[in-house]
Amino acid sequence: MVHRLLLAARAGALVLFLSARLASTEPAPALATGASDASETSGNEAAFPAEPMWLDPWLTDGGPTLAEPASIPIAAMGTDQVVLAWRNAPATPHARSAALRRLRLEYGLGDLRAPAQIVLNAADPDDPGTGTALARALAPDMPALGWAHVQDLWRARAFGEAARALGEVVVAMGRDLESQLWLLGNGLLFAWIVALAATSAFIVMLALKAFSHAAHDLGDPLSSGMPSFARAALLAGLMMAPLALGEGLAGLALACFAVAFVYGTGRERSALVLAAITFVVALHPLARWASLAATVTELDPVVQSAWAVTRGTADRADLERLEAAAGDDVAAAHALAYLARRVGELDAAGRRLEAMAESHPADPVVLANRGNVEMRAGRTEAAIRLYERAAAQLDSPALLFDLSQAYSSALRMDESELALVRAQGIADAEVAALSSLSDPKLVSDLGYPVTLLRDLLRDAVLARSPALALTRQLAPGRMGEGWQMAGAAFGVVVLIGLMTTGRFERSSACSRCGRRVCGRCDENVWSDELCEDCHHLFKNPEATDPRLRMARLQVLARREAWQSRLVDLGSVLVPGVAGLAARRPDVALFSIALCVWIVAWLRWPAGLLVDSTWLGGLAPFVTSVLGTLALATHAAIVVGSFLARRNR
């Protein structure tokens, strides 16, 4: 996790650096690799930022080296066309947005995050909607800008449009890889925290409920005169034995589970089994999934570097890594082709595409972008053939727009119209943006194929079996070796508890007066829930003195009223008390889980894995919705428990 935070800090620093340089009005060096601003170089100096203060492991002595010089040396990279377009345009948000918008559409540069954020921050406070629209034109898939659009509509009291826009943003988040990783990582981490903490708290709560009775029964075989504190100390020592044996907190949870299961009611035992299963799942498979989801982008170095290029945060190490892998990894080759387009090296981009065409002749992105190379060179028929091969595999509005442009140049107007209609059916807004440029020779490169990164990440996840340091800390012994051992331990306890049912007399508490009911200590035991005195008082009233009976009933009534008020207060303050008071231990477990989630939400309102640039205010909104629902559900449980006890 510390490594991930360092990477996040690194990316944030580079984005802020870019933002500051783009916002500067003084002539400044161009941005290299579409990542961060760097000094323009002369001679053989690399057009990249100076090496950062942190060291990339790839550049250490033990890191890999290039077998031969890169086909496109780092020093030969041109200057970032995004920065050049920004600086050459008039210093107004509209002019700069228009210049970068054309560049983004023509060369398939994806979302230009830093310029979009600058345009949004520079928006007129009296007309924020215009600034948001200009920013979204530069980064249409950026959820933070979609959320800003929703807020603008809400402030304008267009509530229906705001709701529709919010729905579109949520749907877009579900399709976007970066948003998916944020949702998956935070979802699994929160699920792990809630599952582990809630089940542990529930097991401990039921163990505390049964502790005094278990301590009493444990001391009786040794000495009937053993004081209560000695009995409690004896049981506590036995429960600490798993800790002494090296099983850690998981062993302590197992000991608490044993006490709670032996003395639990039928409903409590069912809830305890559910809690034990959830605990084992959280301790092993869920912890593994959460660990992988939190560090998924770090599993494959090529994915890290390719993503850095598309985000605009690449450095020299990323370029060398991609160069080393480009011969065998199409994702790395696509990243370098993207980079070449962004820095204005179209000839180099063409050579990259030709090299990829030899190894991946059916790649639709390669075919489409090679078609654009042919169109820009005036070879329309060759471009059409490539476009048609790509369109047979891929439904892309940019590709179909390019095909329509090629048909139009070849005077095949009917086919041009059909291709344009097909493109509009897929993404009308994108086609409208391209058509609004009013350039009959315009063709749009396809952006970086993010599906390649998704495939690489999936393969990396399936191939890894991470060492879970946290699991080993919670369960350093045999229970931490795997879910089979942990499940077997709880299963043995359940079997022993079922086998000992009815084989020894368990003490309990009188439901009327709270006195202990024990067959070894009392002469007569009428019921597990009623002591001998209360049995005579309620079951045999004619055998008791009326005045004494009335006085005793008044004392019990005052006790019941005081106990009811205490339970009401506990239901509000202590999670799970409401469910146990209503004799619904399953509801108590659910209530504890809700409270753990509420605490986690208040502690990490934007998620444990924070991405303030990409998601912006949308991340706290998503967690707030879930947190509010959990709060309302817990309140409903407390009220329902109160009503159930009143009607009982």
C-alpha positions, 0 to 999 in steps of 0.5 A: 500500500505504501508503494501504491501511495508513492506512485499516486504521489508521483502521478499527482506531482507530474499532473500538477507540474503539467497544469502549472506549465500549461497555465503559465503565460510565459514561453516555456519548453514543450511537454515531452511524451504527452506527459509533463512539461520538460525543457526543450532540448538542443543537440542530443539532450532528451526532451524529457523532464529531469530524473525525479528524486525517486529512482525507478527500479527499472533504471537500477543496475539490476534492471533490464537493459535494451539489447539494441538501441531503440528504434526511436531514440528518446532524444529524437522525440518531438515536442508535445503538440498539446502544449504547442497548440495551447501556447499558440492559441489565443489566451482565451478558454474558448480558443485554447479549448477549440485548438486542443479539441481538434488535436485530440479528435484528429490524433486520437489522444483520448482525455486531456486531463490537465488542460481540461482541469485548467479550463474548468478552474478558469471558468467564469463563476457567473457562467460555470456551465460554459467552462464545464462544456469547454472542459468536457470537450477536452476530456469527455470521458472524465467522470470528474467533469461529468460530475461538474456538469451534473452540479451545474444542472442542479444549481440551474434547478434543472433537476430532471436533466441533472438526474439523467446526466448523473445516470449517464456518468454512472453508466460511463463509470461502469464501462471505463477501465480506470473507474472500474479499477477504482470501484473494484479496488475500493469495493473489495477493500471496504468489503474486507474491512466490513466482513472481518470487523463485523464478524469478529465483533459479533462473535465477541459480543455473543462470547461476552454474553455467555462468558459469566455462565461459561466461567461458572460452569468451568469452575464447578468441577474444580471446586463449588466454592471457587470465587467468581473472579477465579472462575473468570480468570480461568476461562480467560486464560483458556481463551488466550491459549490460541494466542500462546500457541501462535494462532494470533487474533484468528485463534482468539476469535475461534476461542470466542466462537467456541464459548458463544456456540456452546451457550448459544440458542438455536438462532444464535448458533445459526448466526454464528455459523454464518459469521464464521463462514464470512470470517474465513472468507474475509481472512483468506480469499477476500483478503487476496482479492482485495490485495490484488485489486488494490495493486492491480496496476502494479502487477504488470510494468508494461501496463504501468508505463502504457497507462502513464503514456496515455495519462500524460505522466510518462518519464524516461523509465516508462519509455525505455520499458516500452521500447524493450517490450514493444517487439513482443507486446502489442500494448507497448507498441500501441503506446509508443505509436500513441506517443509518436502521434502526440509529439508530432512524429507522424512518420515515426508513428507510421513506422510503428504501425507498419511494424505492428501490421507485420506481427498483428495484421488483423488488429483493427486499431492498426488497420484504421490508423494505417488507413489514416496514414494513407488518407493523409498521403492522398491514397484514398483507395488504399485507405478505404480497403484498410478501413473496410477491414477494420470496420468488419471487426470494430464498431467505432464512430471515429473509424466509420467517420473516417470511412465516410470521409474516404468514400466522400473523397472517392465520390461514393456518396451513398456509401459515405452517407450510410457509413456516417449514419452508422457512426451516428447510431453508435455515438452521435455526439462524437460524430457531431464533434468531428463534423463540426470541424468542417474539414473534408480531409479530416480523419480521426485516429483511433485512441489507445486500445484500453482493452489490451490493458484490461487483458494484460491486467486479467492475465497478471491477476490470474498468474499471481498469488500474492503473499498476504502480510496482513493475513499472516499478522491476523493468523500467523499460525495454522489458520493463516495457511489457507481457508481450508485450515481456518474452515476446519478449525471452526468446523471442529468447534461446531461439531464439538458443540453439537456433540456436547448439547444436552450432555452437561448442565449449562447455567443460565439467567432468569428472564424475570429477575436475572438470577443465575439458574444452575442445576448444580447449585439449586435444589430444583430447576424448573426452567432454563429461563425461570429461577425457583422463586420466580416459578413459585411467584408466577406459576404457583401464586396461591402458595405465596403471601399476597402482600409479599407477592405484590411487593415482589412484583413491584420490584420486578416491574421497576427492574423491567422498566429500568432494563428496558430503558437501558436496552433502548439506550444500548440499541442506539449506542451499541451496534447489534444490541437492537437485534439481540434484544429482539431475539434476532441475532442475524439482524444483529450481525447485519446491524454491526456490518452496517455500522462498520461500513458507516465508520469506514465511510466517515474515515475514508469518504473518498475511498481508500484508493483516492483518485481526485483527478479522474473522479473528482467529487464523484468519488465522495458522492458514491460513498456518501450514497452508500453510507446514507443508505447504511445509516437509514437501514441501521436506524430502521433496525433500531426502530423495528427492534423497539417496536418488536419488544413493545409488542412482545 
